[in-house]
Amino acid sequence: MTTYIPQAVQDALDEARMKHMRKSSRMRIYTDGESFAVLRLWETGFSVEAANTPQLRGLVDLFDGARYVSQCLIVASEEEAGEMRYEFKRATPATDAAPLDFYRAPDAPVGFIEGPS
């Protein structure tokens, strides 16, 4: 028995897989005012569609829907099966507060309540 698949069938399967990954992914990369869908995301990198995405390099912003996830410094890794893979050199998680420049004791009061005047 052979497992040969005609090229036309393989191309159709690849296109269907890419279409499904584009639709199911909420993750997006923003760089230079442009947005690109992230097909897959893992701990050390991500992949985008190679045909519709220019070569990315440097700092990019990673979003999950409208939520800002992190700022990433990336480097191209490899292209395979229509996906361009990128690795993180640095991924700084986004926070909703500015970093403190002083030590805050864990048992410090949250606020002060004034007594009646």
N, C-alpha and C positions, 0 to 999 in steps of 0.2 A: 504494500500500500504506500502511496506517495502523499506527501503533504504539500504539493505544489499548488500555489494560488496564482492565478493569472494576474498580471500587473494592473489591469483595469480594476479588478476586484480589490486588490490591495490598496490602490489609490482611493477608491470609494470608502473603504474601511478607515483609512487614515483621515480622510476628510470628515467622516461622521464622528470619529473620535475627537478631532480638533473642535468641531462645532459643539459637541457636548461639553467639552472642557471650557470653551468660551462662555457658554450660557450658564454653566453651573458655578463659575467662579465669581465671588464678590470682590476679590482682591484686585487692586489696581496699582500701577506704578505711575507717578507723575514726575516728569522731568522736562525742563525747558518749555513749560506751558502746554505740554502734551500729555495725554493719558493713554496707557496701554494696559490691557487685561493681563493678569497673571494667571497662567494656566495651572501651575502647581507651585506650592510653597513648601519648603522643608526647613529644618533648623539652620542649615548653613547656606541656603540660597533659594532661588526660584527659577521658573522658566516662563518664557513668553513665546508667542507665535513668531517664528523666524521670518515668515513671508511679509507680515504686516507691521513689523517693528524694526526701526533702524537700529544700528549698533549702539547700545547704551554703554555709558562709561561715566564713572565718577559718582557724584551724589544724586540719589533719587529719593523720593518720598513714597512710602508704602501706606496705602489706605485699605481699610476693610469697609466697603460701602462708603459712608461719609466720615467714619471714625479714623483719625490719624493714628497709625500704629507705630511707625518708626521712620527715622532718617537713616539711609543706608549708603555706605560706600561700597560700590560693586566693581567686579571685574568679570569679563566674559570667560566662560569655561569651555563649553563645547556646543555644537549643533548636532542634533540627532532627531530623526523622524519628524521634521518640521518644527521642532522646538529649539529655541536658543536658551541655553542654561547659563545662569550667572551665579557667582558665589559672593557671599558677603565678606568683605574685608573688615567691616565694622557695621554694626546695626545698633543704633542708639534708640531705645524705646522712648516713645513720646509720653510726657506726663501732662497733667492738667494744672499743675502748679509750678511756680518758679522754684529753682533749687534754693535751699537755705544756705546762707554763708555764716551760720553760727550753729552751735549745738543746742538742740531742744531736748530738755530732759523728758523722759517718758512720763513722769508724774507731774509735769508742769501744768498749771491751770490753763484751761482753754480760753477763758475770758474772765473779766472782773464784773461783779455785780455791785452796783452802788446801793447804799442803804437810803432810806427815805430822808429827804432834806428838811 
